[in-house]
């Protein structure tokens, strides 16, 4: 898809305006209700669909299909990222009314970092076609690791600060409590970070690890930097509302790792086939319509089986609890005769 600098500028300004509107609407710290999160989740999804349809009308069906495939993939991977966000929020004991501000700024930081990753990835692909082999192998390896972790039932119970975050905390210092929405305060004549600023940096910088699999994954669906960027942007910008909407359902998505491993493995194979095709080897290439259908099908099946498994697990736990006999009451002591 031939994208002019004007279209790039208009797109970035439009996304910046949407982020600004989101910030303005949620500028007052408050507890986000399920209703509010649901409404805004629908709004972001509708905006993404309209953008994809706009690519179909003003661009072509190939670009539109690649955007939707990339958007669905990035959205599904971002759901897995929410597990880590929950751990970070718990680690820093973020007050519930400040969590929406943390996520908003954290997502903006993540979007800026991913833009850098996307630009670097596009430059590497343009110069070295063999990088598709590397991306494909990495995604297949990541898929295998996800399966191994899921089978071992190794749920991450804690989150450790990365080295960059520890360095920032050591250099600037951190206040001992939250000060509303303030990011810096003056303590004993020294300007220090508030815990709110630290957790924002934690959310944003942790996304670097997420980008290590999500960026190669979407480059496996499209090599158009414009589509890669916009699919990532729309997937990330609806992440804040999704956090509050499905926060209570995350533990029920017990098969999510299996579904994501299948998707990443599928895209990895697609990348290897594309690399072989670029090298002159006559191999079948996987089309975008098939990719979109496959990814959507895996997500639907994963969600259904997860909910069924969670329901059965809850029933088993209830049955086991019912079989445990109640503890006998203390026998009253015989009264002592005078």
N, C-alpha and C positions, 0 to 999 in steps of 0.2 A: 504494500500500500504506500503510495507516494504522499508523504506528509510534508507540507510546507512549514516554514518557520512561523508563518502567521497562525496556522492551525495549532502548532505547538504552543504558541504564546496564548492564544485564546483558551485552549484546554487548561493550561496551568492557571491562568487567571480565573477561569470558571471553577476549578477545583479549590483554589484559594478562597473564592467567594463562598463556596459551600462550607468549607472548614470554618470561615469567619462567622457565617450564619449559625453553624452548629455551636460555636463557642459563645456567641451572643445569646442564643436561646438558653444555653445551660450555664451562663456566667454566674448565676447565684447558686452556691453549693446547696444541694438538697438530696434527699434519699430518692432514688429513681424507682418508680413503681413499675410493676410488670406491664401495666397498661401503657404507660409512657414509652417504655422500652420497645414494646410490641409495635406501637404506632410508628416510631422512628425507624425501626428495623424494616418495616414495610416500605417506608419512604425511601430509604437508601437502596433497597432492592429494586423498587420501581424506577429510580433514577438510573441504576445500572442497566436495567432492561431497556429503558428509553435510549440510553447511549448506544447500546448494542444494535437497536433497531435503526438508530441514526447512521451507524456505520453501514448497515444494509442498504439504506435508501441513498445515502450520499457517497458511499464507497462501493463495496461489493459483498457478495455472500461469503466469500472466503474470509474477509476481514471480520465480518460479523460473527461467523462461526468460531473463529479463533478467539475472539474476545470472550464469548460466552463460555467456551471450554476453559480458557484461562481463568476467568472470573470464578466459575464453579470450583475449579481445582484450588485456587488460592483461598477461597472462602472455606472450603472443607479443611484445608491445612490450618487456617487461622482458628478454627474451632478447637483443634488439638492444642494450639498455643494458649488458649484460655485457661487450661489446667495450670500452666506455669504462672499466669497472671493471678490466679486465685492464691497460689502459694506465696507470691510476692506481697500481695495485699495482706495476707495473714502474718508474714514475716515482719512487716513494718507496722502492723496493727493500725492500718489506715481507717480512720473513722468513716462510717458508711456514707455520710453526706459529702465527703471529699473524694470518694472513689471515682465519680464521674469526671471530675477535673483532672485527676491523675491519669485516667485512661485517655482523655482527649489530648493532653499535651504529650503523653507517651506515644500515642499513635502518630502524632505529627512528627516526632523525632524519628520514629520507625520509618515513616514515609520518606523523609529526607535521606536516611541511611540507605534505604532500598533503592532510591533513585541513583545513588552513587554506584551501588552494586549492579544495577541494570545497565548503566552507561558503560561500566567496565566490562560486563558480560557481552554487550553488543560489540564493543571494540575488539575483544578477544575472538569472538565468533567470526567477525569480518576478516580478521587477519589469519586465523588458524582454524581451518575446517575440521581438523582432527580433534578439536576440543569436544565435539559431539560424542566421541568415544568415551572421553573422560567423564562428561556429564552423565552419559548413559550408565556407565559402570558405577558411578557414585550413587545414582538413584537406585539401582538394583541392590547395591550393598546396603543403602539406608533402609530399603524395603525389608531386606533380610533381618537387619538389626531390630526393626520394629516388631517383626514376628517373634523373634527370640525374646525380646523384652515382654511382649504380651503373653507368651507361653510361660515365661518364668514368673509372671504376675508381679513384676517389680515396679510397683507404683512409687513414684517419687514423692517422698513424704516431706522433704525439706528443700529449700532453695538456698544456694550459696552465692554470695556476691562475687561478681567477676573482678578481675584485677583492676580494670579501669575505674570501676566504682569505688573500690577500696582506696585507690590513689587519690581520687577526688575528695573523698571523705577525710583522708589524712591531711591533705594540703589545706583545705578550707575549714575543716571542723564542722560538726553537726550539732544543732541545738538538741536539748534533751526532751523536747515535746513539740507538738504541732502548734502553729500559730495561725490558725485559720488558713487562708489561701496565700499567705506570704511565703515566698521562696527563699528570702534571705532576712536575717535579723542582725542587729548589732548586740553582741554579748561581751560585756567587759571591754568595750572599745574596739572589739574585733568583729568584722563582718563574717558571719558563719551561715552555712546552709541550714534550712529547716528540713525535717524528715520528709516533708511533702516534695521538696526539690529532689531529694535523694531517690525516692520511690519513682518519681517521673523518669529520672535518668535510668533507673533499673529497668523499667518497662521498655523504654526506648532502646537501650543498648542490648538488652537480652534478645531483642528481635534480630540482632545480627546472626545469632545461632539459627533462628528459624529461617532466615534468608538463605542459608547454606543449602537447604533442600528445596525451598519453594521457588527460588529464582531459576535454578537449573530445570525444575519441573515445568515451569511455564515456557522456558525457552525450548523445551521439548515439544510444545504445542504450537508455538509461533516464534519466528525469529524477527518479528517486527517490533522494534523498541517502543513504538508508540502504543501498540496493543499491550505489550508487556507492562508498560508503565500504567496505563489507564486501568487495566484489570487489577493490578496490585492496589492502585489508589482506591478504587471502589470497594474492593474486598476489605481493606484496612479501615476505611472511614466508617463502615457500618459495624466495626468490631466492638466499639464501646457499648452500643445499644444491645448487641448480641450477648455481651458479658452479663448484663443485668437480666436479659430475657431468659437465657437458658442456663444461668448459673446453677440453679438447683437441679437441672437435668444432666449436668456434665457427668456425674458419677454413674448415671444410668446408661451412658453410651459406652458400655463395656467392650464392644467389638470395634470401636472406632480405630484403634491401632491396626487391626487386621484390614479394615477397609482402606485406610491410608496406605498401608504397605502394598496392597494390590494395585492401587492407583499409581503409586510411585514406581513400582516394578513395571507396570504397563507402559508408563511414559519413558522409563529407562530403555525398555526394549524398542520403543518407537524411535528414540534417539539413535540407538545403535543401527537400526535399519536405515534411518535417514543418512547416517554417516557412511554406511556401506554404499548406499545409492549415490551419494556425492562422490564416492571414490570410484564409481564406474561399475560397481557390482550390481547385477540385475536381481534385485530382491523386491518383494512387495512392500509398498509404503502404506501406513495406516492413515486413513483420511480423517479429517476433522469431524465430519458428522458422526463417524463411528466412534471416535475418541469421546465426543460429547455424550453420546448415548451410553457408552461403556462407563464413563465416570459417574454419570447420573444414576445409572443402574446399580453400581456398587454402593453408592451413598444411600440409596433407598433401601437396599437389602441390608446393609450394615445397621441402619437405624431401626428397621423392623426387628431384626434378630437381637439387637441390643436391648430393646424394650421388652421383648419376650423373655430374654435371659434374666433381666433385672426383676421382672415380675415373678418369675419362678424362684429366684433367689430370695425375694422378700417373703414368698409363701413358705419356703423351706425354713427360713429363720423364724417366722411366726409359729410354724408347727413345732419346731424344736423348743421354742420358748414355752409353748403350751404344755409340752411333755415334762418340763422341769417341775417337780413338786414344790409347792410353796414351803418356805422355811417354817418349821414348827414354832409356835409361839412359846415364849418362856413360861414354864410352869410356875404358877404363883407359889411362893414358899409358904409352908405350913406356919400358921401363927404360933408363936412361942407361948406356951401356957405359963401363966404367972406361977 
